[in-house]
Amino acid sequence: MAFLKTLLVILLVYYLFKFLVRMFAPRIFGYAAKKTEQHFRERFGEFSDFNHTTQEQQGDIIIEKKKARKNDSSQKVGEYIDFEEID
């Protein structure tokens, strides 16, 4: 009889814990996400302020040209040596 009581208590605690986790887990994870976001905003806020001050004014036109690549296939790579196997 004591074994059945112990088993019943274990099952009751398990299902109660499972029920409470389902109810409170979204709130706990939401709170953790908000705190993490707040932490990142505090730590990296200074970098975003720096980026806003260095940006160009609206309406400015900037043309960036890519460097011309030379075609390296015409260059001589090396000398070809034909090897023969000796028995």
A tleap script that builds the chain and sets N, CA, C and O, in Angstrom:
source leaprc.protein.ff14SB
mol = sequence {
  NMET ALA PHE LEU LYS THR LEU LEU VAL ILE
  LEU LEU VAL TYR TYR LEU PHE LYS PHE LEU
  VAL ARG MET PHE ALA PRO ARG ILE PHE GLY
  TYR ALA ALA LYS LYS THR GLU GLN HIE PHE
  ARG GLU ARG PHE GLY GLU PHE SER ASP PHE
  ASN HIE THR THR GLN GLU GLN GLN GLY ASP
  ILE ILE ILE GLU LYS LYS LYS ALA ARG LYS
  ASN ASP SER SER GLN LYS VAL GLY GLU TYR
  ILE ASP PHE GLU GLU ILE CASP
}
set mol.1.N position { 0.821 -1.183 0.000 }
set mol.1.CA position { 0.000 0.000 0.000 }
set mol.1.C position { 0.877 1.265 0.000 }
set mol.1.O position { 0.522 2.258 -0.634 }
set mol.2.N position { 1.994 1.234 0.691 }
set mol.2.CA position { 2.885 2.388 0.740 }
set mol.2.C position { 3.509 2.626 -0.628 }
set mol.2.O position { 3.765 3.766 -1.016 }
set mol.3.N position { 3.750 1.538 -1.355 }
set mol.3.CA position { 4.310 1.672 -2.701 }
set mol.3.C position { 3.354 2.411 -3.616 }
set mol.3.O position { 3.774 3.265 -4.396 }
set mol.4.N position { 2.060 2.088 -3.526 }
set mol.4.CA position { 1.056 2.762 -4.364 }
set mol.4.C position { 0.928 4.240 -3.999 }
set mol.4.O position { 0.778 5.085 -4.881 }
set mol.5.N position { 0.987 4.558 -2.703 }
set mol.5.CA position { 0.932 5.954 -2.282 }
set mol.5.C position { 2.131 6.733 -2.838 }
set mol.5.O position { 1.983 7.849 -3.335 }
set mol.6.N position { 3.307 6.131 -2.746 }
set mol.6.CA position { 4.516 6.779 -3.246 }
set mol.6.C position { 4.428 6.997 -4.749 }
set mol.6.O position { 4.772 8.065 -5.257 }
set mol.7.N position { 3.967 5.977 -5.448 }
set mol.7.CA position { 3.812 6.081 -6.901 }
set mol.7.C position { 2.795 7.148 -7.262 }
set mol.7.O position { 3.011 7.908 -8.206 }
set mol.8.N position { 1.684 7.222 -6.527 }
set mol.8.CA position { 0.652 8.229 -6.770 }
set mol.8.C position { 1.197 9.639 -6.510 }
set mol.8.O position { 0.917 10.558 -7.280 }
set mol.9.N position { 1.951 9.814 -5.459 }
set mol.9.CA position { 2.524 11.128 -5.153 }
set mol.9.C position { 3.519 11.538 -6.235 }
set mol.9.O position { 3.537 12.694 -6.657 }
set mol.10.N position { 4.338 10.605 -6.679 }
set mol.10.CA position { 5.311 10.913 -7.734 }
set mol.10.C position { 4.603 11.326 -9.016 }
set mol.10.O position { 4.991 12.310 -9.644 }
set mol.11.N position { 3.570 10.589 -9.412 }
set mol.11.CA position { 2.809 10.932 -10.613 }
set mol.11.C position { 2.101 12.273 -10.462 }
set mol.11.O position { 2.066 13.067 -11.403 }
set mol.12.N position { 1.538 12.532 -9.281 }
set mol.12.CA position { 0.849 13.797 -9.042 }
set mol.12.C position { 1.830 14.971 -9.133 }
set mol.12.O position { 1.517 15.988 -9.751 }
set mol.13.N position { 2.994 14.842 -8.531 }
set mol.13.CA position { 4.004 15.898 -8.600 }
set mol.13.C position { 4.465 16.099 -10.033 }
set mol.13.O position { 4.642 17.236 -10.470 }
set mol.14.N position { 4.662 15.016 -10.769 }
set mol.14.CA position { 5.105 15.107 -12.163 }
set mol.14.C position { 4.096 15.878 -13.009 }
set mol.14.O position { 4.471 16.797 -13.737 }
set mol.15.N position { 2.810 15.507 -12.918 }
set mol.15.CA position { 1.799 16.175 -13.736 }
set mol.15.C position { 1.545 17.609 -13.277 }
set mol.15.O position { 1.239 18.476 -14.096 }
set mol.16.N position { 1.670 17.863 -11.976 }
set mol.16.CA position { 1.532 19.230 -11.486 }
set mol.16.C position { 2.675 20.105 -12.009 }
set mol.16.O position { 2.453 21.236 -12.439 }
set mol.17.N position { 3.880 19.578 -11.969 }
set mol.17.CA position { 5.035 20.299 -12.495 }
set mol.17.C position { 4.877 20.557 -13.992 }
set mol.17.O position { 5.167 21.653 -14.471 }
set mol.18.N position { 4.419 19.552 -14.722 }
set mol.18.CA position { 4.215 19.685 -16.170 }
set mol.18.C position { 3.175 20.768 -16.467 }
set mol.18.O position { 3.353 21.561 -17.391 }
set mol.19.N position { 2.094 20.803 -15.690 }
set mol.19.CA position { 1.038 21.795 -15.873 }
set mol.19.C position { 1.556 23.204 -15.582 }
set mol.19.O position { 1.276 24.137 -16.336 }
set mol.20.N position { 2.311 23.361 -14.492 }
set mol.20.CA position { 2.840 24.677 -14.129 }
set mol.20.C position { 3.855 25.178 -15.154 }
set mol.20.O position { 3.902 26.372 -15.450 }
set mol.21.N position { 4.657 24.280 -15.688 }
set mol.21.CA position { 5.625 24.680 -16.715 }
set mol.21.C position { 4.909 25.177 -17.955 }
set mol.21.O position { 5.320 26.171 -18.553 }
set mol.22.N position { 3.850 24.503 -18.343 }
set mol.22.CA position { 3.098 24.950 -19.523 }
set mol.22.C position { 2.455 26.308 -19.308 }
set mol.22.O position { 2.298 27.078 -20.255 }
set mol.23.N position { 2.083 26.607 -18.081 }
set mol.23.CA position { 1.443 27.898 -17.813 }
set mol.23.C position { 2.464 29.026 -17.724 }
set mol.23.O position { 2.231 30.115 -18.248 }
set mol.24.N position { 3.587 28.776 -17.069 }
set mol.24.CA position { 4.520 29.856 -16.778 }
set mol.24.C position { 5.719 29.930 -17.710 }
set mol.24.O position { 6.422 30.941 -17.696 }
set mol.25.N position { 5.986 28.924 -18.509 }
set mol.25.CA position { 7.151 28.932 -19.392 }
set mol.25.C position { 7.094 30.076 -20.417 }
set mol.25.O position { 8.111 30.742 -20.611 }
set mol.26.N position { 5.966 30.336 -21.077 }
set mol.26.CA position { 5.951 31.462 -22.033 }
set mol.26.C position { 6.256 32.807 -21.369 }
set mol.26.O position { 6.925 33.655 -21.959 }
set mol.27.N position { 5.767 32.997 -20.149 }
set mol.27.CA position { 6.032 34.261 -19.450 }
set mol.27.C position { 7.504 34.366 -19.073 }
set mol.27.O position { 8.110 35.430 -19.194 }
set mol.28.N position { 8.070 33.258 -18.618 }
set mol.28.CA position { 9.483 33.269 -18.222 }
set mol.28.C position { 10.375 33.517 -19.433 }
set mol.28.O position { 11.312 34.312 -19.360 }
set mol.29.N position { 10.087 32.835 -20.559 }
set mol.29.CA position { 10.889 33.033 -21.762 }
set mol.29.C position { 10.705 34.438 -22.329 }
set mol.29.O position { 11.658 35.027 -22.839 }
set mol.30.N position { 9.488 34.980 -22.245 }
set mol.30.CA position { 9.253 36.354 -22.695 }
set mol.30.C position { 10.031 37.351 -21.867 }
set mol.30.O position { 10.610 38.295 -22.406 }
set mol.31.N position { 10.049 37.148 -20.564 }
set mol.31.CA position { 10.818 38.018 -19.671 }
set mol.31.C position { 12.312 37.924 -19.983 }
set mol.31.O position { 13.007 38.939 -20.035 }
set mol.32.N position { 12.795 36.703 -20.190 }
set mol.32.CA position { 14.216 36.517 -20.505 }
set mol.32.C position { 14.565 37.184 -21.836 }
set mol.32.O position { 15.632 37.785 -21.964 }
set mol.33.N position { 13.678 37.085 -22.825 }
set mol.33.CA position { 13.933 37.711 -24.126 }
set mol.33.C position { 13.978 39.232 -24.000 }
set mol.33.O position { 14.823 39.879 -24.619 }
set mol.34.N position { 13.079 39.806 -23.208 }
set mol.34.CA position { 13.073 41.258 -23.015 }
set mol.34.C position { 14.338 41.731 -22.313 }
set mol.34.O position { 14.915 42.751 -22.689 }
set mol.35.N position { 14.769 40.994 -21.296 }
set mol.35.CA position { 15.986 41.374 -20.587 }
set mol.35.C position { 17.208 41.247 -21.494 }
set mol.35.O position { 18.108 42.084 -21.437 }
set mol.36.N position { 17.247 40.220 -22.322 }
set mol.36.CA position { 18.364 40.055 -23.247 }
set mol.36.C position { 18.386 41.182 -24.267 }
set mol.36.O position { 19.448 41.721 -24.581 }
set mol.37.N position { 17.221 41.538 -24.785 }
set mol.37.CA position { 17.145 42.651 -25.738 }
set mol.37.C position { 17.597 43.956 -25.088 }
set mol.37.O position { 18.325 44.741 -25.695 }
set mol.38.N position { 17.166 44.178 -23.867 }
set mol.38.CA position { 17.564 45.382 -23.149 }
set mol.38.C position { 19.070 45.405 -22.921 }
set mol.38.O position { 19.706 46.451 -23.045 }
set mol.39.N position { 19.631 44.265 -22.593 }
set mol.39.CA position { 21.082 44.165 -22.385 }
set mol.39.C position { 21.840 44.497 -23.667 }
set mol.39.O position { 22.819 45.243 -23.635 }
set mol.40.N position { 21.390 43.943 -24.803 }
set mol.40.CA position { 22.053 44.225 -26.079 }
set mol.40.C position { 21.912 45.692 -26.459 }
set mol.40.O position { 22.858 46.289 -26.974 }
set mol.41.N position { 20.763 46.272 -26.216 }
set mol.41.CA position { 20.585 47.694 -26.535 }
set mol.41.C position { 21.525 48.563 -25.700 }
set mol.41.O position { 22.072 49.542 -26.207 }
set mol.42.N position { 21.716 48.218 -24.435 }
set mol.42.CA position { 22.624 48.984 -23.589 }
set mol.42.C position { 24.067 48.833 -24.046 }
set mol.42.O position { 24.817 49.809 -24.083 }
set mol.43.N position { 24.458 47.606 -24.395 }
set mol.43.CA position { 25.846 47.340 -24.749 }
set mol.43.C position { 26.207 47.892 -26.124 }
set mol.43.O position { 27.306 48.413 -26.314 }
set mol.44.N position { 25.284 47.781 -27.089 }
set mol.44.CA position { 25.601 48.164 -28.460 }
set mol.44.C position { 24.953 49.469 -28.881 }
set mol.44.O position { 24.997 49.815 -30.062 }
set mol.45.N position { 24.369 50.186 -27.979 }
set mol.45.CA position { 23.760 51.473 -28.290 }
set mol.45.C position { 24.779 52.500 -28.724 }
set mol.45.O position { 24.502 53.341 -29.580 }
set mol.46.N position { 25.964 52.432 -28.131 }
set mol.46.CA position { 27.004 53.396 -28.486 }
set mol.46.C position { 27.475 53.210 -29.919 }
set mol.46.O position { 27.863 54.180 -30.569 }
set mol.47.N position { 27.446 51.976 -30.424 }
set mol.47.CA position { 27.854 51.739 -31.806 }
set mol.47.C position { 26.822 52.284 -32.784 }
set mol.47.O position { 27.187 52.819 -33.830 }
set mol.48.N position { 25.545 52.155 -32.458 }
set mol.48.CA position { 24.517 52.676 -33.361 }
set mol.48.C position { 24.555 54.197 -33.392 }
set mol.48.O position { 24.289 54.796 -34.435 }
set mol.49.N position { 24.882 54.838 -32.263 }
set mol.49.CA position { 25.021 56.300 -32.253 }
set mol.49.C position { 26.170 56.735 -33.155 }
set mol.49.O position { 26.066 57.745 -33.851 }
set mol.50.N position { 27.260 55.981 -33.145 }
set mol.50.CA position { 28.411 56.284 -33.995 }
set mol.50.C position { 28.046 56.159 -35.461 }
set mol.50.O position { 28.458 56.995 -36.265 }
set mol.51.N position { 27.285 55.142 -35.829 }
set mol.51.CA position { 26.904 54.928 -37.228 }
set mol.51.C position { 25.981 56.036 -37.725 }
set mol.51.O position { 26.063 56.419 -38.892 }
set mol.52.N position { 25.117 56.553 -36.878 }
set mol.52.CA position { 24.202 57.602 -37.313 }
set mol.52.C position { 24.938 58.914 -37.583 }
set mol.52.O position { 24.523 59.679 -38.453 }
set mol.53.N position { 25.994 59.181 -36.874 }
set mol.53.CA position { 26.701 60.441 -37.066 }
set mol.53.C position { 27.571 60.414 -38.309 }
set mol.53.O position { 27.840 61.471 -38.880 }
set mol.54.N position { 28.025 59.240 -38.753 }
set mol.54.CA position { 28.913 59.168 -39.899 }
set mol.54.C position { 28.163 58.955 -41.219 }
set mol.54.O position { 28.786 58.960 -42.281 }
set mol.55.N position { 26.869 58.772 -41.174 }
set mol.55.CA position { 26.122 58.559 -42.408 }
set mol.55.C position { 25.994 59.873 -43.182 }
set mol.55.O position { 26.003 60.964 -42.611 }
set mol.56.N position { 25.876 59.727 -44.486 }
set mol.56.CA position { 25.749 60.897 -45.338 }
set mol.56.C position { 24.338 61.472 -45.205 }
set mol.56.O position { 23.407 60.801 -44.761 }
set mol.57.N position { 24.221 62.709 -45.596 }
set mol.57.CA position { 22.919 63.345 -45.551 }
set mol.57.C position { 22.026 62.750 -46.621 }
set mol.57.O position { 22.509 62.228 -47.625 }
set mol.58.N position { 20.747 62.829 -46.406 }
set mol.58.CA position { 19.794 62.273 -47.353 }
set mol.58.C position { 19.848 63.076 -48.645 }
set mol.58.O position { 19.829 64.306 -48.624 }
set mol.59.N position { 19.913 62.379 -49.754 }
set mol.59.CA position { 19.970 63.031 -51.053 }
set mol.59.C position { 21.357 63.085 -51.648 }
set mol.59.O position { 21.494 63.384 -52.834 }
set mol.60.N position { 22.397 62.807 -50.873 }
set mol.60.CA position { 23.759 62.780 -51.404 }
set mol.60.C position { 23.928 61.582 -52.329 }
set mol.60.O position { 23.369 60.511 -52.094 }
set mol.61.N position { 24.695 61.783 -53.367 }
set mol.61.CA position { 24.954 60.705 -54.319 }
set mol.61.C position { 26.414 60.298 -54.189 }
set mol.61.O position { 27.317 61.129 -54.285 }
set mol.62.N position { 26.625 59.033 -53.974 }
set mol.62.CA position { 27.980 58.516 -53.824 }
set mol.62.C position { 28.197 57.450 -54.881 }
set mol.62.O position { 27.410 56.512 -55.006 }
set mol.63.N position { 29.264 57.604 -55.633 }
set mol.63.CA position { 29.598 56.623 -56.666 }
set mol.63.C position { 30.883 55.932 -56.254 }
set mol.63.O position { 31.927 56.568 -56.110 }
set mol.64.N position { 30.797 54.646 -56.070 }
set mol.64.CA position { 31.981 53.869 -55.707 }
set mol.64.C position { 32.352 52.999 -56.894 }
set mol.64.O position { 31.528 52.235 -57.397 }
set mol.65.N position { 33.587 53.118 -57.337 }
set mol.65.CA position { 34.046 52.328 -58.468 }
set mol.65.C position { 34.830 51.138 -57.971 }
set mol.65.O position { 35.583 51.233 -57.002 }
set mol.66.N position { 34.650 50.022 -58.638 }
set mol.66.CA position { 35.425 48.840 -58.307 }
set mol.66.C position { 36.766 48.918 -59.009 }
set mol.66.O position { 36.880 49.477 -60.100 }
set mol.67.N position { 37.770 48.357 -58.380 }
set mol.67.CA position { 39.081 48.334 -59.002 }
set mol.67.C position { 39.066 47.363 -60.170 }
set mol.67.O position { 38.471 46.287 -60.103 }
set mol.68.N position { 39.735 47.767 -61.239 }
set mol.68.CA position { 39.788 46.924 -62.434 }
set mol.68.C position { 40.657 45.706 -62.149 }
set mol.68.O position { 41.761 45.834 -61.618 }
set mol.69.N position { 40.163 44.540 -62.498 }
set mol.69.CA position { 40.935 43.313 -62.315 }
set mol.69.C position { 41.711 43.019 -63.579 }
set mol.69.O position { 41.181 43.105 -64.686 }
set mol.70.N position { 42.950 42.678 -63.403 }
set mol.70.CA position { 43.768 42.302 -64.553 }
set mol.70.C position { 43.531 40.843 -64.870 }
set mol.70.O position { 43.312 40.017 -63.984 }
set mol.71.N position { 43.580 40.548 -66.148 }
set mol.71.CA position { 43.400 39.160 -66.567 }
set mol.71.C position { 44.745 38.444 -66.404 }
set mol.71.O position { 45.672 38.687 -67.176 }
set mol.72.N position { 44.855 37.576 -65.420 }
set mol.72.CA position { 46.107 36.908 -65.111 }
set mol.72.C position { 46.351 35.668 -65.970 }
set mol.72.O position { 47.414 35.055 -65.873 }
set mol.73.N position { 45.396 35.294 -66.800 }
set mol.73.CA position { 45.556 34.062 -67.570 }
set mol.73.C position { 46.602 34.212 -68.675 }
set mol.73.O position { 47.124 33.208 -69.158 }
set mol.74.N position { 46.918 35.443 -69.086 }
set mol.74.CA position { 47.894 35.638 -70.146 }
set mol.74.C position { 49.327 35.572 -69.622 }
set mol.74.O position { 50.267 35.467 -70.410 }
set mol.75.N position { 49.501 35.633 -68.313 }
set mol.75.CA position { 50.841 35.589 -67.756 }
set mol.75.C position { 51.401 34.170 -67.831 }
set mol.75.O position { 50.671 33.183 -67.733 }
set mol.76.N position { 52.716 34.103 -68.006 }
set mol.76.CA position { 53.368 32.809 -68.078 }
set mol.76.C position { 53.524 32.272 -66.661 }
set mol.76.O position { 54.108 32.929 -65.799 }
set mol.77.N position { 52.998 31.080 -66.430 }
set mol.77.CA position { 52.980 30.510 -65.099 }
set mol.77.C position { 54.311 29.868 -64.771 }
set mol.77.O position { 54.805 30.010 -63.652 }
set mol.78.N position { 54.887 29.180 -65.701 }
set mol.78.CA position { 56.142 28.502 -65.426 }
set mol.78.C position { 56.551 27.659 -66.623 }
set mol.78.O position { 55.909 27.703 -67.672 }
set mol.79.N position { 57.599 26.906 -66.466 }
set mol.79.CA position { 58.119 26.087 -67.543 }
set mol.79.C position { 57.611 24.659 -67.369 }
set mol.79.O position { 57.596 24.132 -66.256 }
set mol.80.N position { 57.195 24.033 -68.476 }
set mol.80.CA position { 56.700 22.668 -68.424 }
set mol.80.C position { 57.872 21.705 -68.555 }
set mol.80.O position { 58.686 21.829 -69.470 }
set mol.81.N position { 57.953 20.760 -67.651 }
set mol.81.CA position { 59.029 19.759 -67.692 }
set mol.81.C position { 58.373 18.403 -67.845 }
set mol.81.O position { 57.477 18.036 -67.086 }
set mol.82.N position { 58.835 17.669 -68.836 }
set mol.82.CA position { 58.304 16.336 -69.113 }
set mol.82.C position { 59.193 15.310 -68.411 }
set mol.82.O position { 60.387 15.213 -68.695 }
set mol.83.N position { 58.608 14.556 -67.506 }
set mol.83.CA position { 59.324 13.545 -66.760 }
set mol.83.C position { 59.081 12.169 -67.375 }
set mol.83.O position { 57.982 11.868 -67.839 }
set mol.84.N position { 60.116 11.348 -67.370 }
set mol.84.CA position { 59.976 9.978 -67.810 }
set mol.84.C position { 60.389 9.048 -66.678 }
set mol.84.O position { 61.334 9.320 -65.938 }
set mol.85.N position { 59.658 7.944 -66.561 }
set mol.85.CA position { 59.995 6.974 -65.527 }
set mol.85.C position { 61.146 6.127 -65.966 }
set mol.85.O position { 61.228 5.707 -67.120 }
set mol.86.N position { 62.044 5.875 -65.031 }
set mol.86.CA position { 63.218 5.026 -65.337 }
set mol.86.C position { 63.041 3.725 -64.570 }
set mol.86.O position { 62.753 3.727 -63.373 }
set mol.87.N position { 63.221 2.600 -65.286 }
set mol.87.CA position { 63.084 1.282 -64.645 }
set mol.87.C position { 64.308 0.904 -63.894 }
set mol.87.O position { 64.359 -0.171 -63.298 }
savepdb mol mol.pdb
quit
